[in-house]
Amino acid sequence: MTLVAGAFFGLMLLGLPIGFVLGIAGVIGLFQLGGTQFLAMAPKRFFEGLDMFTFMAMPFFILAGEIMNRSGITARLIDFANALVGYMRGGLAHSNMVASVMFAGMTGAAVSDAAAFGNTIVPAMVKQGYTRPFACAVTAAGSIIGPTIPPSNLMVIYGSLMGVSIAGLFAAGILPGLLIALLCMALIAAMGRRWGLPKGEGGPSLRLILSSFKSSIFAILMPVIILGGILGGIVTPTEAAALAVLYALFVGAVIYRSLRMSDMIDMLQRTAQITGVVFLIIASASILGWWMTFEQIPQMVAAGFLALSSDPTAIIAMILALLLIVGLFMDINAALIILAPVLVPLTKAIGMDPVHAGIMIILTLNISLMTPPVGACLFVLASVTGEKIEKISAALWPFLLVEVSILMVIAFWADLTLFIPRLLGF
């Protein structure tokens, strides 16, 4: 066990990609268990780790996000959000949050949100008088709504690995995502009064709202179709993801006429790159996961936590602290794949509902997307806007405190988290 742990952390410190770190550590574990005979299991585990139909949803949702950005669907959503709240003090910051909610209902990816809004809303905010670090901080805070409100790639991974209803997880993610948006907007309103944030021109305009709604109606219908189909039991998450791609293609190519065939090659390449990285992590982690199961590490961790305290509140607090710390230094996909099999038995031992436990774990890791030193959304915004990560992080801390507070509410108030899933019969 010591050798595997040493290899894992040593290779991470050397900067090796996490997918290779997981695979090498897993292979070392297999060799340690049974020499070359056990090594023959590595290829089998590698491919079986990906042999789940639900994983097909991920590349489709990623491709749908790429199509939205290229076809102008994202820009139309931003225009509609701006018509709704852009007239307020801090209007563009509010628009950023509202657009993040709408964007979240289509792609389920925080990085896509950060990249799209980093190229569009951030420059507009800077032009209107916001500081670039603050504009990036608002975008980073809103980006984690993407993998919280359904559809969510992390929920697909968690549900597939742990045998939890993906539709149930999707339903449970709605309220936490909306809470993040509402409380961040409340924070922006408070900042607007205290710091005198820029105010949009004019006042609320029904004519402008109707005009932008008409222009973006086909984009707004997309999350309704996706979520309505999944939560209504009409389609599976995988089928809904494929439907999202077809709908985005139709709207971009036929309705808005902003897509060209040449765009498809680049979009497919980006989708393949992003999917390949995630799938390599999942497949490699399945090797290490088998070794951990064989060595009964999940049971040992659960026993260790329970030895410290048998109080459910204390155990939940320890789980949150562990995930927040791990998220500072590890890719969240890898952290989820490694830690979910370890922590889920512990949540069962204290009587947590599987869907509640899943949302708690996923939301905690989502927050890690906006925390240095390896927060993916910070790196995306830094590369897109040219702003330094340190300055973005300094402007981000009030939003971080708000979102951690929401996490505490979600973690310790099960009835709130499970209200919509129970309402829908999950």
C-alpha positions as CSV (number, residue, x, y, z in Angstrom):
1,M,0.0,0.0,0.0
2,T,2.9,2.4,0.8
3,L,4.5,1.8,-2.5
4,V,1.3,2.6,-4.4
5,A,0.7,5.7,-2.4
6,G,4.3,6.8,-2.9
7,A,4.1,6.3,-6.6
8,F,0.7,8.1,-6.8
9,F,1.8,11.3,-4.9
10,G,5.4,11.2,-6.4
11,L,4.2,11.1,-10.0
12,M,1.7,13.9,-9.2
13,L,4.4,16.1,-7.8
14,L,6.5,15.5,-10.9
15,G,3.6,16.9,-13.0
16,L,2.6,13.8,-14.8
17,P,-1.0,14.0,-16.2
18,I,-3.5,12.6,-13.7
19,G,-4.7,9.9,-16.1
20,F,-1.2,8.4,-16.3
21,V,-0.7,8.8,-12.6
22,L,-3.8,6.7,-11.8
23,G,-2.9,4.0,-14.4
24,I,0.7,3.6,-13.2
25,A,-0.3,3.5,-9.6
26,G,-2.9,0.9,-10.3
27,V,-0.6,-1.3,-12.3
28,I,2.0,-1.1,-9.4
29,G,-0.8,-2.2,-7.0
30,L,-1.7,-5.1,-9.2
31,F,1.9,-6.2,-9.5
32,Q,2.4,-5.9,-5.8
33,L,-0.7,-8.2,-5.2
34,G,0.2,-11.0,-7.6
35,G,3.1,-10.3,-9.8
36,T,2.8,-10.7,-13.6
37,Q,-0.3,-12.8,-13.3
38,F,-2.3,-9.9,-11.9
39,L,-0.9,-7.5,-14.5
40,A,-2.9,-9.3,-17.1
41,M,-6.0,-7.8,-15.4
42,A,-5.0,-4.2,-16.2
43,P,-6.1,-4.1,-19.8
44,K,-9.4,-5.8,-18.9
45,R,-10.1,-3.3,-16.1
46,F,-9.1,-0.4,-18.4
47,F,-11.7,-1.2,-21.0
48,E,-14.4,-2.3,-18.5
49,G,-14.0,1.0,-16.7
50,L,-15.5,2.6,-19.8
51,D,-18.0,-0.1,-20.7
52,M,-21.1,1.8,-19.5
53,F,-23.8,3.1,-21.8
54,T,-24.4,6.2,-19.7
55,F,-20.9,7.5,-20.4
56,M,-22.0,8.1,-24.0
57,A,-23.9,11.1,-22.7
58,M,-20.7,13.0,-21.9
59,P,-19.2,13.5,-25.4
60,F,-22.7,14.5,-26.7
61,F,-23.2,17.2,-24.0
62,I,-19.6,18.5,-24.7
63,L,-20.3,18.6,-28.4
64,A,-23.6,20.4,-27.8
65,G,-21.7,23.1,-25.8
66,E,-19.2,23.5,-28.7
67,I,-22.0,23.9,-31.2
68,M,-23.8,26.5,-29.0
69,N,-20.7,28.6,-28.7
70,R,-20.0,28.5,-32.5
71,S,-23.6,29.0,-33.6
72,G,-24.3,32.1,-31.5
73,I,-26.8,30.4,-29.2
74,T,-24.7,31.5,-26.2
75,A,-24.6,35.1,-27.4
76,R,-28.4,35.2,-27.7
77,L,-28.8,33.8,-24.2
78,I,-26.5,36.5,-22.9
79,D,-28.6,39.2,-24.7
80,F,-31.8,37.8,-23.2
81,A,-30.3,37.7,-19.7
82,N,-29.1,41.3,-20.2
83,A,-32.6,42.4,-21.2
84,L,-34.0,40.9,-18.0
85,V,-31.5,42.3,-15.4
86,G,-28.9,44.4,-17.3
87,Y,-30.6,47.7,-16.2
88,M,-29.7,47.1,-12.5
89,R,-26.7,48.4,-10.7
90,G,-24.1,45.7,-11.5
91,G,-26.4,44.7,-14.3
92,L,-23.8,42.9,-16.5
93,A,-22.6,40.9,-13.4
94,H,-26.3,39.9,-12.8
95,S,-26.6,39.1,-16.5
96,N,-23.6,36.8,-16.2
97,M,-25.3,34.8,-13.4
98,V,-28.6,34.6,-15.2
99,A,-27.0,33.5,-18.4
100,S,-25.0,30.9,-16.5
101,V,-28.2,29.3,-15.3
102,M,-29.6,29.1,-18.8
103,F,-26.3,27.9,-20.2
104,A,-26.1,25.2,-17.5
105,G,-29.3,23.7,-18.6
106,M,-27.7,22.8,-22.0
107,T,-24.1,21.6,-21.5
108,G,-23.4,20.7,-17.8
109,A,-19.8,21.8,-18.1
110,A,-18.2,24.6,-16.1
111,V,-15.2,25.0,-18.3
112,S,-17.4,25.6,-21.4
113,D,-19.2,28.3,-19.4
114,A,-16.0,30.0,-18.4
115,A,-14.5,29.9,-21.9
116,A,-17.7,31.2,-23.6
117,F,-18.3,34.0,-21.1
118,G,-14.6,34.8,-20.8
119,N,-14.7,35.7,-24.5
120,T,-18.0,37.6,-24.4
121,I,-19.3,38.9,-21.1
122,V,-15.9,39.7,-19.5
123,P,-14.8,42.1,-22.3
124,A,-18.2,43.7,-22.2
125,M,-18.0,44.2,-18.4
126,V,-14.5,45.7,-18.6
127,K,-15.7,48.1,-21.3
128,Q,-18.5,49.2,-19.1
129,G,-16.1,50.0,-16.2
130,Y,-15.8,46.8,-14.1
131,T,-12.2,45.7,-13.2
132,R,-11.1,42.6,-15.2
133,P,-10.4,40.6,-12.0
134,F,-13.9,41.2,-10.7
135,A,-15.4,40.3,-14.1
136,C,-13.4,37.1,-14.2
137,A,-14.4,36.3,-10.6
138,V,-18.1,36.7,-11.3
139,T,-17.7,34.4,-14.4
140,A,-15.8,31.8,-12.3
141,A,-18.5,31.9,-9.6
142,G,-21.3,31.4,-12.1
143,S,-19.4,28.8,-14.1
144,I,-19.9,26.1,-11.4
145,I,-23.7,26.4,-11.9
146,G,-23.0,24.5,-15.1
147,P,-22.2,21.1,-13.5
148,T,-24.7,21.7,-10.7
149,I,-27.9,22.4,-12.6
150,P,-28.7,19.4,-14.9
151,P,-27.4,18.1,-17.2
152,S,-24.1,17.5,-15.5
153,N,-21.2,15.4,-16.6
154,L,-20.1,14.8,-13.0
155,M,-23.6,13.5,-12.2
156,V,-23.3,11.1,-15.2
157,I,-20.0,9.8,-13.9
158,Y,-21.2,9.5,-10.3
159,G,-24.5,7.9,-11.2
160,S,-22.8,5.4,-13.5
161,L,-20.1,4.4,-11.1
162,M,-22.2,4.2,-7.9
163,G,-25.4,2.9,-9.4
164,V,-27.5,6.0,-8.4
165,S,-30.3,7.3,-10.6
166,I,-28.8,9.9,-12.9
167,A,-32.3,11.5,-13.4
168,G,-32.7,11.6,-9.6
169,L,-29.3,13.4,-9.4
170,F,-30.3,15.8,-12.1
171,A,-33.5,16.6,-10.2
172,A,-31.6,17.2,-7.0
173,G,-29.2,19.6,-8.7
174,I,-31.8,22.1,-9.7
175,L,-32.4,23.9,-6.3
176,P,-28.6,24.0,-5.3
177,G,-27.8,25.6,-8.7
178,L,-30.6,28.2,-8.4
179,L,-29.5,29.0,-4.9
180,I,-26.0,29.6,-6.1
181,A,-27.3,32.0,-8.7
182,L,-29.7,33.9,-6.4
183,L,-27.3,34.3,-3.5
184,C,-24.4,35.4,-5.8
185,M,-26.8,38.0,-7.3
186,A,-27.6,39.2,-3.8
187,L,-23.9,39.5,-3.1
188,I,-23.5,41.5,-6.4
189,A,-26.4,43.8,-5.4
190,A,-24.7,44.5,-2.1
191,M,-21.4,45.1,-3.8
192,G,-23.2,47.4,-6.3
193,R,-24.4,49.7,-3.5
194,R,-21.2,49.7,-1.6
195,W,-18.7,50.0,-4.4
196,G,-20.9,51.8,-7.0
197,L,-20.7,49.1,-9.7
198,P,-21.7,50.3,-13.2
199,K,-25.4,50.6,-13.9
200,G,-27.0,49.6,-17.2
201,E,-28.6,52.3,-19.4
202,G,-32.3,53.0,-19.0
203,G,-34.7,51.0,-16.9
204,P,-36.6,47.7,-17.3
205,S,-38.1,47.5,-20.8
206,L,-40.8,45.0,-21.7
207,R,-40.3,45.7,-25.3
208,L,-36.6,44.9,-25.1
209,I,-37.3,41.7,-23.1
210,L,-39.9,40.5,-25.7
211,S,-37.6,41.4,-28.5
212,S,-34.6,39.5,-27.1
213,F,-36.9,36.6,-26.0
214,K,-38.2,36.3,-29.6
215,S,-34.6,36.3,-30.9
216,S,-33.4,33.6,-28.4
217,I,-36.6,31.5,-28.2
218,F,-35.0,28.5,-29.9
219,A,-32.0,28.7,-27.6
220,I,-34.2,28.9,-24.5
221,L,-36.2,25.9,-25.6
222,M,-33.1,23.7,-25.5
223,P,-32.9,23.1,-21.7
224,V,-36.7,22.7,-21.6
225,I,-36.5,19.9,-24.1
226,I,-33.4,18.2,-22.4
227,L,-34.6,18.4,-18.8
228,G,-38.3,17.9,-19.7
229,G,-37.4,14.7,-21.6
230,I,-35.2,13.3,-18.8
231,L,-37.2,14.2,-15.8
232,G,-40.5,13.3,-17.5
233,G,-39.1,9.8,-18.2
234,I,-39.4,10.3,-22.0
235,V,-35.7,9.8,-22.8
236,T,-32.6,8.6,-20.9
237,P,-29.8,11.1,-20.2
238,T,-27.8,9.5,-23.0
239,E,-30.6,9.9,-25.5
240,A,-31.2,13.5,-24.3
241,A,-27.6,14.3,-24.9
242,A,-27.8,13.1,-28.5
243,L,-31.0,15.0,-28.9
244,A,-29.2,18.1,-27.6
245,V,-26.6,17.8,-30.3
246,L,-29.2,17.4,-33.0
247,Y,-31.3,20.3,-31.8
248,A,-28.2,22.6,-31.5
249,L,-27.1,21.6,-35.0
250,F,-30.6,22.3,-36.4
251,V,-30.9,25.7,-34.6
252,G,-27.3,26.7,-35.6
253,A,-27.4,25.6,-39.2
254,V,-31.1,26.0,-40.2
255,I,-32.6,28.6,-37.9
256,Y,-29.7,31.0,-37.2
257,R,-27.6,29.9,-40.3
258,S,-24.4,30.6,-38.5
259,L,-22.8,27.1,-38.7
260,R,-20.6,26.0,-41.6
261,M,-19.4,22.5,-42.4
262,S,-15.8,23.6,-41.8
263,D,-16.8,24.4,-38.2
264,M,-17.7,20.8,-37.5
265,I,-14.1,19.5,-37.9
266,D,-12.8,21.8,-35.2
267,M,-15.7,21.2,-32.9
268,L,-15.4,17.4,-33.2
269,Q,-11.6,17.7,-32.6
270,R,-12.2,19.7,-29.4
271,T,-14.9,17.3,-28.3
272,A,-12.6,14.3,-28.9
273,Q,-9.8,16.0,-26.9
274,I,-11.9,16.8,-23.9
275,T,-13.7,13.5,-23.9
276,G,-10.4,11.6,-24.4
277,V,-8.9,13.2,-21.3
278,V,-11.9,12.4,-19.1
279,F,-12.2,8.9,-20.4
280,L,-8.5,8.2,-19.8
281,I,-8.9,9.3,-16.2
282,I,-12.0,7.1,-15.8
283,A,-10.4,4.0,-17.4
284,S,-7.1,4.4,-15.5
285,A,-8.9,5.0,-12.2
286,S,-10.8,1.7,-12.6
287,I,-7.5,-0.2,-12.3
288,L,-6.6,1.7,-9.2
289,G,-10.2,1.4,-7.9
290,W,-10.1,-2.4,-8.3
291,W,-6.9,-2.5,-6.2
292,M,-8.4,-0.3,-3.6
293,T,-11.4,-2.5,-3.3
294,F,-9.3,-5.7,-3.1
295,E,-7.3,-4.1,-0.3
296,Q,-10.6,-3.1,1.4
297,I,-9.4,0.6,1.6
298,P,-13.0,2.0,1.4
299,Q,-13.9,-0.1,4.5
300,M,-10.7,1.0,6.3
301,V,-11.5,4.7,5.6
302,A,-15.1,4.3,6.7
303,A,-13.9,2.6,9.9
304,G,-11.3,5.3,10.5
305,F,-13.9,8.1,10.2
306,L,-16.4,6.3,12.4
307,A,-13.7,5.7,15.0
308,L,-13.2,9.5,15.2
309,S,-16.9,10.1,15.6
310,S,-20.2,8.3,15.1
311,D,-22.2,11.6,14.9
312,P,-23.5,12.0,11.3
313,T,-23.0,15.8,11.5
314,A,-19.3,15.4,12.3
315,I,-18.8,12.8,9.7
316,I,-20.4,15.0,7.0
317,A,-18.2,17.9,8.1
318,M,-15.1,15.6,7.8
319,I,-16.2,14.5,4.3
320,L,-16.6,18.1,3.1
321,A,-13.3,19.1,4.5
322,L,-11.5,16.2,2.8
323,L,-13.1,16.9,-0.6
324,L,-12.4,20.6,-0.4
325,I,-8.7,20.0,0.4
326,V,-8.4,17.3,-2.2
327,G,-10.1,19.6,-4.8
328,L,-7.3,22.1,-4.3
329,F,-4.7,19.8,-5.8
330,M,-6.5,17.3,-8.0
331,D,-8.6,17.3,-11.1
332,I,-12.2,16.9,-9.9
333,N,-13.0,14.1,-12.3
334,A,-10.2,12.1,-10.9
335,A,-11.1,13.0,-7.3
336,L,-14.7,11.9,-7.9
337,I,-13.7,8.6,-9.4
338,I,-11.2,7.8,-6.7
339,L,-13.0,9.1,-3.6
340,A,-16.7,8.3,-4.4
341,P,-16.2,4.5,-3.9
342,V,-14.3,5.3,-0.7
343,L,-16.8,7.8,0.8
344,V,-20.2,6.5,-0.4
345,P,-20.0,3.4,2.0
346,L,-19.4,5.9,4.8
347,T,-22.4,8.0,3.8
348,K,-24.5,4.8,3.8
349,A,-23.2,3.9,7.2
350,I,-24.6,7.2,8.6
351,G,-27.9,6.8,6.8
352,M,-27.6,9.4,4.0
353,D,-29.8,9.1,1.0
354,P,-27.7,8.1,-2.0
355,V,-28.9,11.0,-4.1
356,H,-28.3,13.5,-1.2
357,A,-24.8,12.1,-0.8
358,G,-24.1,12.4,-4.5
359,I,-25.2,16.0,-4.7
360,M,-23.1,16.9,-1.7
361,I,-20.0,15.3,-3.1
362,I,-20.5,16.8,-6.6
363,L,-21.2,20.3,-5.3
364,T,-18.1,20.2,-3.1
365,L,-15.9,19.2,-6.0
366,N,-17.6,21.8,-8.3
367,I,-16.5,24.5,-5.9
368,S,-12.9,23.2,-6.4
369,L,-13.2,24.4,-10.0
370,M,-12.8,27.9,-8.8
371,T,-10.1,27.5,-6.1
372,P,-6.4,27.8,-6.7
373,P,-3.9,26.3,-7.4
374,V,-5.5,23.9,-9.9
375,G,-9.0,25.3,-10.4
376,A,-9.8,24.5,-14.1
377,C,-12.1,27.6,-14.5
378,L,-9.4,29.9,-13.2
379,F,-6.9,28.6,-15.7
380,V,-9.5,28.9,-18.6
381,L,-10.3,32.5,-17.6
382,A,-6.7,33.4,-17.2
383,S,-5.8,32.1,-20.7
384,V,-8.9,33.6,-22.4
385,T,-8.7,37.1,-20.7
386,G,-5.0,37.4,-20.0
387,E,-5.7,38.2,-16.4
388,K,-3.4,36.7,-13.6
389,I,-4.8,33.9,-11.6
390,E,-3.7,35.6,-8.4
391,K,-5.8,38.7,-9.1
392,I,-8.9,36.6,-10.1
393,S,-8.5,34.6,-6.9
394,A,-8.3,37.7,-4.7
395,A,-11.5,39.1,-6.2
396,L,-13.2,35.7,-5.9
397,W,-13.2,35.1,-2.2
398,P,-16.6,36.7,-1.4
399,F,-18.3,34.5,-3.9
400,L,-16.4,31.5,-2.6
401,L,-17.7,32.1,0.9
402,V,-21.3,32.4,-0.4
403,E,-21.0,29.1,-2.3
404,V,-19.4,27.2,0.6
405,S,-22.3,28.5,2.8
406,I,-24.7,27.1,0.3
407,L,-22.8,23.8,0.3
408,M,-23.3,23.6,4.1
409,V,-27.0,24.1,3.7
410,I,-27.2,21.4,1.1
411,A,-25.1,19.0,3.1
412,F,-27.0,19.3,6.4
413,W,-30.5,19.9,5.1
414,A,-31.5,16.7,3.3
415,D,-35.2,17.7,2.8
416,L,-34.2,20.8,0.8
417,T,-31.9,18.8,-1.5
418,L,-34.4,15.9,-2.0
419,F,-37.5,18.1,-2.4
420,I,-37.6,18.1,-6.2
421,P,-36.5,14.4,-6.6
422,R,-39.3,13.3,-4.2
423,L,-41.8,15.5,-6.0
424,L,-40.9,13.8,-9.2
425,G,-40.9,10.3,-7.7
426,F,-37.2,9.5,-7.6
